[in-house]
Amino acid sequence: MEEAYLHGFIPEEQQRLLDQGNYLAPKIYSRIDFSGCTNLLEIGSGVGAQTRELLRLWPELRITCVDYSEAQLAQAKKNLAFAEDRVSFYCQDARDLKLEEQFDSLFICWALEHMPEPVRVLESAKKYLTKGAKIWATEVFNSSFYLYPDLPNQRKYYEAYNQLQISLGGDPDVGAQLGNLFKKAGFGSIEIHHGGFHLDQSKPDELQKMLHFWTILLKSGAPGLLEAGLITAKEIEEMESDLISVLKDENAVFFYQFVQAFATN
Ligand SMILES: C[S@@+](CC[C@H](N)C(=O)[O-])C[C@H]1O[C@@H](n2cnc3c(N)ncnc32)[C@H](O)[C@@H]1O
């Protein structure tokens, strides 16, 4: 059912989503609050990396996971086996949901960025939300990225990576649009928040961890970039060397902001 997708569905990518979930959880869940909710709909749930965290943080929650990839859902079932009585799964395109119940909460993370019609996705979910349901979305804002020193190979790769996402119908800056998208979908009480990283040589260990994470994230797009002819194998290596060299610069800076939006139905 899935269409061409920036990160692909290979096992390494499925493991990357779990590692990413662990690494970013302290940032993502410092603000999100689903207390009082019991029945949550998660759109673009992937291999269940966020679902696992949601189940742990809010023990009252039952979660319905929707993803259009059979492969992701099969892996999610394994990853969430520890709570199998609290999760259910639907293989559907999020633009055209066909569900059987109403939900008092909606969660979306790193998924609208890949969906060509994000308002349609939100409208589709809205049909299954109770009045007053809590909605939290966390999404990328790739134009917020700043790296010092500004190295040409990593810049070229990053531009190609974002270009590929756009050509596949996604939006690498969808985070910046979350408030507008929520408004268009008819949600109220909209709040916009920012989270992210501003790292430098004052915390070299954290900077190193982030550069490692970032390299793996960017490389997850490599097969698609090669296939689209947007980048060569040599340019992938050069991007990696650039990112390794950042750590050696006494003025190194890594800055990135993601966006979180809250609303009610
Ligand atoms: C980057 S992954 C994020 C997964 C999970 N939210 C997380 O944070 O680990 C995006 C997921 O959205 C799914 N996806 C993309 N477009 C979709 C669509 N139109 N309908 C349903 N799922 C979709 C992909 O299959 C993928 O599993």
The ligand as an SDF file (V2000), in Angstrom:
LIG
                    3D

 27 29  0  0  0  0  0  0  0  0999 V2000
    9.4160    8.9390    9.8900 C   0  0  0  0  0  0  0  0  0  0  0  0
    8.2400    7.6790   10.1580 S   0  0  0  0  0  0  0  0  0  0  0  0
    7.7290    8.1230   11.8030 C   0  0  0  0  0  0  0  0  0  0  0  0
    7.1490    6.9900   12.5550 C   0  0  0  0  0  0  0  0  0  0  0  0
    6.7980    7.2890   14.0190 C   0  0  0  0  0  0  0  0  0  0  0  0
    5.8110    8.3430   14.1200 N   0  0  0  0  0  0  0  0  0  0  0  0
    8.0410    7.6630   14.7860 C   0  0  0  0  0  0  0  0  0  0  0  0
    8.1870    8.8230   15.1910 O   0  0  0  0  0  0  0  0  0  0  0  0
    8.8820    6.7580   14.9730 O   0  0  0  0  0  0  0  0  0  0  0  0
    6.8100    8.1480    9.1850 C   0  0  0  0  0  0  0  0  0  0  0  0
    5.7800    7.0380    9.0360 C   0  0  0  0  0  0  0  0  0  0  0  0
    4.6450    7.5690    8.3240 O   0  0  0  0  0  0  0  0  0  0  0  0
    4.1400    6.5440    7.4670 C   0  0  0  0  0  0  0  0  0  0  0  0
    3.3670    7.2080    6.4130 N   0  0  0  0  0  0  0  0  0  0  0  0
    3.8120    8.0650    5.4680 C   0  0  0  0  0  0  0  0  0  0  0  0
    2.7960    8.4750    4.6890 N   0  0  0  0  0  0  0  0  0  0  0  0
    1.6800    7.8730    5.1580 C   0  0  0  0  0  0  0  0  0  0  0  0
    0.2910    7.9140    4.7820 C   0  0  0  0  0  0  0  0  0  0  0  0
   -0.1300    8.6660    3.7450 N   0  0  0  0  0  0  0  0  0  0  0  0
   -0.5890    7.1870    5.5070 N   0  0  0  0  0  0  0  0  0  0  0  0
   -0.1780    6.4250    6.5480 C   0  0  0  0  0  0  0  0  0  0  0  0
    1.1180    6.3500    6.9500 N   0  0  0  0  0  0  0  0  0  0  0  0
    2.0270    7.0630    6.2630 C   0  0  0  0  0  0  0  0  0  0  0  0
    5.3810    5.8110    6.9690 C   0  0  0  0  0  0  0  0  0  0  0  0
    5.0800    4.5030    6.5280 O   0  0  0  0  0  0  0  0  0  0  0  0
    6.2590    5.8300    8.2310 C   0  0  0  0  0  0  0  0  0  0  0  0
    6.0910    4.6620    8.9920 O   0  0  0  0  0  0  0  0  0  0  0  0
  1  2  1  0
  2  3  1  0
  2 10  1  0
  3  4  1  0
  4  5  1  0
  5  6  1  0
  5  7  1  0
  7  8  2  0
  7  9  1  0
 10 11  1  0
 11 12  1  0
 11 26  1  0
 12 13  1  0
 13 14  1  0
 13 24  1  0
 14 15  1  0
 14 23  1  0
 15 16  2  0
 16 17  1  0
 17 18  1  0
 17 23  2  0
 18 19  1  0
 18 20  2  0
 20 21  1  0
 21 22  2  0
 22 23  1  0
 24 25  1  0
 24 26  1  0
 26 27  1  0
M  CHG  2   2   1   9  -1
M  END
$$$$
